[in-house]
Amino acid sequence: MPTLMVSISGIRGLVGDGLDPEVLVKYTSAFADLIGEGTVVVGRDARITGEMVKNIVIGTLTAKGLNVLDIGITPTPTVQYTVKTLKAAGGIAISASHNPNEWNALKFMNNTGQFLSPEQYKQMIALLQKDESKFVDWQKVGQAKEYPQGLKKHMQDVLSLKYIDLKAIRKRKFKVVADCVNGAGAYIIPELLAELGCEVIQTGCEKTGIFPRLPEPLPENLTATMKLVKESDVDLGIVVDPDVDRLVLITEKGEPFGEENTIAQAVQFVLSKEKGSVCVNLSTTRAVDDIAKTNGCESFRSPVGEANVVKKMKETGAIIGGEGSGGVILPALHYGRDALVGIALTLQHLLEFGGTITELKNSIPKYFIAKKKAALQGVQPDDILKKLAKEFQNEKINQEDGLKIDFEDHWVHFRKSNTEPIIRIVTEAKELKTAEELSEKYFAKIKSYF
């Protein structure tokens, strides 16, 4: 059966088995109808199917009468930032993020450079279902132009952020290992680090678009990179996913810094510079709340997903936010997860902290997350969530995105999958063993319902 995943963030599928030319035309056409007129920024990650997908997307957009700025192989946040700075009508990032080579995707953006709002997404799906797409005649076909400056502009504006003392960072001469998994990061991360005065040891920085390992930057996929960091006498390791919106750090000892700690340390740094509210998703570490409280600031939670975090950040006026998957969002530059921003903030933080990155990690409130998923047999996920909500109705609960229950010593977040009959269980506690035991307990509880 063909594989195509459709969600608020776009469409994702296997090339040749779900993500086919007619599907690309259909969704791009509906997006063009949503945008109406103007210029759309198009960029792609480095995977080898990207050129084919890009040609179909650009051809469809111009056939609908829209103009296109092709910014080439770039991080997804660069597409977002270019839409914002050039005041374009919208954007499409062609990237399946951390999925393996055989996948690709379209990520749709509005005229602010953010992913479509829930309302805009519904409008686009309605246009898609009408299936009345019309193309313009030959005199009104749009024009496509290349805009290679987008990547350089993004990098220079990151280096110019108000929190960054470029001269001081350059003087420190950090030594780093950079792993870009041969993705879009290879086109910018080594250059960014060089601009920051770093001595860079590159791995996975070949511009081939062929991932040398599973591309999701999880510890189990980074064993070779962690070994290289440990053997190279560096200050830290920097890893990005194929489209460079997630930042994962490795300590000087070759150990994981922790994806959750990426956003926690960024919050710690920004709030040391100015006071303001913070927003992360419901599955992100409680360390963020602790750090905000210590700084006399408020913290807010949103449903999982970048668009949801951004929406809540705007509502609350948050000055820093993101997700525990290594995604840092700094509104001072733009509303999007951005590993370039995360790298600059991390190096400035480490410089001012004065110790090793292991010592910096130890300065962050310590929590451990355990994850499980419960497969459901003939039972509706919503029914399970209702039973859980009733059982724990006297506790502090949040039902914006599944069911989140906050206890004094831990929290648990139950979320149903949009693509398969499972409930995901995310549990966090002060000790890893406790988190894992609680995860098993909640897994058993779900199973007891059917």
Residue pairs with C-beta under 8 A, 6 or more apart in sequence:
2 13
2 14
2 17
2 18
2 20
3 13
3 14
3 17
3 18
3 19
4 11
4 12
4 13
4 18
4 19
4 23
5 11
5 12
5 13
5 418
5 419
7 418
8 115
8 116
8 118
8 121
8 305
8 307
9 107
9 108
9 115
9 305
9 306
9 307
10 105
10 106
10 107
10 108
10 115
11 19
11 23
11 27
11 105
11 106
12 19
12 96
12 99
12 103
12 104
12 105
13 19
13 23
13 103
13 104
13 105
14 102
14 103
15 49
15 52
15 53
15 102
15 103
15 104
19 53
19 103
19 104
19 105
21 56
24 53
24 56
24 57
24 60
24 106
25 56
25 60
26 128
26 133
27 106
27 128
28 56
28 57
28 60
28 61
28 92
28 106
29 60
29 64
29 133
29 135
30 124
30 125
30 127
30 128
30 133
31 90
31 92
31 106
31 108
31 124
32 40
32 60
32 61
32 64
32 65
32 66
33 64
33 124
33 127
33 133
34 90
34 120
34 123
34 124
34 127
35 66
35 89
35 90
35 111
36 89
37 65
37 66
37 89
38 66
38 67
38 88
38 89
38 90
38 111
39 66
39 67
39 68
39 69
39 86
39 88
39 89
40 61
40 66
40 67
40 68
40 69
40 88
40 89
40 90
40 91
40 92
41 68
41 69
41 71
41 79
41 82
41 83
41 86
41 88
41 90
41 91
41 92
41 109
41 147
41 150
42 54
42 57
42 58
42 61
42 68
42 69
42 70
42 71
42 79
42 91
42 92
42 94
43 70
43 71
43 72
43 73
43 74
43 75
43 76
43 78
43 79
43 82
43 91
43 92
43 93
43 94
43 150
44 50
44 51
44 53
44 54
44 72
44 73
44 74
44 93
44 94
44 95
44 184
45 73
45 75
45 76
45 93
45 94
45 95
45 96
45 183
45 184
45 209
45 242
45 243
46 73
46 182
46 183
46 184
46 186
46 187
46 207
46 208
46 209
46 242
47 95
47 96
47 101
47 104
47 183
47 209
47 211
47 242
48 101
48 209
48 210
49 104
50 73
50 94
50 95
50 104
50 209
53 94
53 104
53 106
54 70
54 94
57 92
57 94
57 106
58 68
58 70
58 144
61 68
61 92
61 142
61 144
62 68
62 141
62 142
62 143
62 144
63 135
63 136
63 141
63 142
64 133
64 135
64 136
64 142
65 135
65 136
65 140
65 141
65 142
66 89
66 142
67 142
67 143
67 144
67 145
68 142
68 143
68 144
68 145
69 82
69 86
69 88
69 144
69 145
69 146
69 147
69 150
70 144
70 145
70 146
70 147
71 78
71 79
71 82
71 146
71 147
71 148
71 150
71 151
72 146
72 148
72 150
72 151
73 184
73 187
73 207
74 150
74 151
74 154
74 184
74 187
74 188
75 151
75 154
75 184
75 185
75 188
75 240
75 243
75 244
75 245
75 338
75 339
75 340
76 93
76 95
76 97
76 107
76 184
76 243
76 244
76 245
76 336
77 154
77 244
77 245
77 334
77 336
77 337
77 338
77 339
77 340
77 341
78 150
78 151
78 154
78 188
78 244
79 91
79 92
79 93
79 107
79 109
79 113
79 150
80 91
80 93
80 109
80 113
80 114
80 334
80 335
80 336
80 338
81 113
81 150
81 153
81 154
81 157
81 333
81 334
81 336
81 338
82 88
82 91
82 113
82 147
82 150
82 153
82 154
83 90
83 91
83 109
83 111
83 112
83 113
84 112
84 113
84 334
85 153
85 157
87 111
88 111
89 111
90 108
90 109
90 110
90 111
91 108
91 109
91 113
92 106
92 107
92 108
92 109
93 106
93 107
93 109
93 243
94 104
94 105
94 106
94 107
95 104
95 105
95 107
95 184
95 242
95 243
96 103
96 104
96 105
96 242
97 105
97 241
97 242
97 243
97 245
98 215
98 216
98 217
98 241
98 242
98 246
99 105
99 215
100 211
100 214
100 215
101 210
101 211
107 115
108 115
108 116
108 124
109 115
109 116
110 116
110 117
110 120
112 335
113 334
113 335
113 336
114 307
114 310
114 335
114 336
115 306
115 307
115 310
116 124
116 307
117 307
117 311
118 307
127 133
136 142
151 187
151 188
154 188
154 340
155 188
155 191
155 192
155 195
155 340
157 333
158 164
158 192
158 333
158 338
158 340
158 341
158 344
159 166
159 192
159 195
159 196
159 344
161 330
161 332
161 333
161 341
161 344
161 345
162 332
163 269
163 270
163 273
163 332
163 344
163 345
163 348
164 344
164 345
164 348
165 348
165 351
166 195
166 196
168 351
169 196
169 197
169 347
169 348
169 351
170 196
170 197
171 197
172 197
172 347
172 351
173 197
173 198
173 199
174 196
174 197
174 198
174 199
174 235
174 236
174 347
174 350
175 198
175 199
175 201
175 232
175 233
175 234
175 235
176 193
176 198
176 199
176 200
176 201
176 234
176 235
176 236
176 237
176 238
177 200
177 201
177 202
177 203
177 225
177 228
177 229
177 232
177 234
177 236
177 237
177 238
177 250
178 185
178 189
178 190
178 193
178 200
178 201
178 202
178 203
178 205
178 237
178 238
178 239
179 203
179 204
179 205
179 222
179 225
179 237
179 238
179 239
179 240
180 186
180 189
180 190
180 202
180 204
180 205
180 240
180 244
181 204
181 211
181 212
181 213
181 215
181 217
181 239
181 240
181 241
181 242
182 204
182 205
182 206
182 207
182 208
182 209
182 210
182 211
182 212
183 204
183 209
183 211
183 215
183 240
183 241
183 242
183 243
183 244
184 242
184 243
184 244
185 205
185 240
185 241
185 242
185 244
185 339
186 204
186 205
186 206
186 207
187 207
188 244
188 340
189 205
189 238
189 240
189 244
189 339
189 340
189 343
190 200
190 202
190 205
192 340
192 343
192 344
193 200
193 238
193 343
194 200
196 343
196 344
196 347
198 347
201 228
201 232
201 234
203 224
203 225
203 228
204 212
204 213
204 225
211 242
213 221
213 222
213 224
214 221
215 221
215 241
215 242
216 241
217 239
217 240
217 241
217 246
217 248
217 259
217 326
219 226
219 256
222 239
222 248
222 250
222 256
225 237
225 239
225 250
226 237
226 250
226 254
226 255
226 256
227 254
228 237
228 254
229 236
229 237
229 250
229 251
229 252
229 254
230 253
230 254
231 254
234 252
235 252
235 350
235 356
235 357
236 249
236 250
236 251
236 252
236 257
236 346
236 350
236 357
237 249
237 250
237 251
237 254
238 247
238 248
238 249
238 250
238 343
238 346
239 247
239 248
239 249
239 250
240 246
240 247
240 248
240 339
241 248
241 326
241 339
244 338
244 339
244 340
245 306
245 327
245 336
245 337
245 338
245 339
246 259
246 325
246 326
246 327
246 337
246 339
247 262
247 326
247 327
247 328
247 339
247 342
247 343
247 346
248 256
248 257
248 259
248 262
248 326
249 257
249 258
249 261
249 262
249 346
249 357
250 256
250 257
251 257
251 356
251 357
251 358
251 361
252 356
252 357
252 358
253 358
255 358
257 357
257 361
258 361
259 324
259 325
259 326
260 284
260 285
260 287
260 324
260 367
260 369
261 285
261 287
261 361
261 364
262 322
262 324
262 326
262 327
262 328
262 342
262 346
263 280
263 284
263 285
263 288
263 321
263 322
263 323
263 324
263 326
263 327
263 328
264 285
264 287
264 288
264 291
264 364
264 365
265 346
265 349
265 360
265 361
265 364
266 320
266 322
266 328
266 330
266 342
266 345
266 346
266 349
267 278
267 288
267 291
267 292
267 320
268 291
268 349
268 363
268 364
269 345
269 346
269 348
269 349
269 352
270 276
270 319
270 320
270 330
270 345
271 278
271 291
271 292
271 295
271 297
271 320
272 295
272 352
274 319
275 295
275 296
275 297
276 297
276 317
276 318
276 319
276 320
277 292
277 297
277 298
277 299
277 300
277 316
277 317
277 318
277 319
278 288
278 291
278 292
278 297
278 298
278 299
278 300
278 318
278 319
278 320
278 321
279 299
279 300
279 301
279 302
279 309
279 312
279 313
279 316
279 318
279 321
280 288
280 299
280 301
280 302
280 309
280 321
280 322
280 323
280 324
281 301
281 302
281 303
281 304
281 305
281 308
281 309
281 323
281 324
281 401
282 301
282 302
282 303
282 304
282 398
282 400
282 401
282 402
282 404
282 413
283 304
283 323
283 324
283 404
283 413
283 415
283 426
284 301
284 322
284 323
284 324
285 324
285 367
285 369
285 428
286 365
286 367
286 411
286 428
287 364
287 365
287 366
287 367
288 299
289 299
290 365
291 364
291 365
292 298
292 299
293 299
298 316
300 312
300 316
300 318
301 312
301 398
301 400
301 404
302 308
302 309
302 311
302 312
302 313
302 400
302 401
303 400
303 401
304 323
304 401
304 415
306 323
306 327
306 329
306 336
306 337
308 401
309 321
309 322
309 323
309 329
310 321
310 329
310 335
310 336
312 318
312 321
313 321
313 329
313 331
313 335
314 335
318 331
319 331
319 332
320 328
320 329
320 330
320 331
321 329
321 331
322 328
322 329
322 337
323 337
324 369
326 339
326 342
327 337
327 342
328 337
328 338
328 339
328 341
328 342
328 345
329 335
329 336
329 337
329 338
330 338
330 341
330 345
333 341
349 360
350 357
350 360
353 359
353 360
353 363
366 430
367 428
367 429
367 430
368 428
368 429
368 430
368 431
368 432
368 434
368 435
369 426
369 427
369 428
369 435
370 426
370 427
370 428
370 432
370 435
370 436
370 438
370 439
371 424
371 425
371 426
371 427
371 439
372 424
372 425
372 439
372 440
372 442
372 443
373 417
373 422
373 423
373 424
373 425
374 422
374 423
374 425
374 443
374 446
374 447
375 421
375 422
376 384
376 421
376 422
376 423
376 450
377 450
378 450
379 449
379 450
381 416
381 417
381 421
381 422
381 423
382 416
383 449
384 414
384 423
384 446
384 449
384 450
385 399
385 402
385 403
385 414
385 416
385 423
387 449
388 403
388 405
388 414
388 445
388 446
389 397
389 399
389 403
392 403
392 405
395 405
395 406
395 407
396 405
396 406
396 407
397 403
397 404
397 405
397 406
398 404
398 406
401 413
401 415
402 413
402 414
402 415
402 416
402 423
402 424
403 413
403 414
404 411
404 412
404 413
404 414
405 411
405 412
405 413
409 429
409 430
409 434
410 427
410 428
410 429
410 430
410 434
410 435
410 438
411 427
411 428
412 425
412 426
412 427
412 428
412 438
412 439
412 442
413 424
413 425
413 426
413 427
414 423
414 424
414 425
414 442
414 446
415 423
415 424
415 426
416 422
416 423
416 424
417 423
417 424
423 446
425 439
425 442
425 443
425 446
427 435
427 436
427 438
427 439
427 442
428 435
429 435
429 438
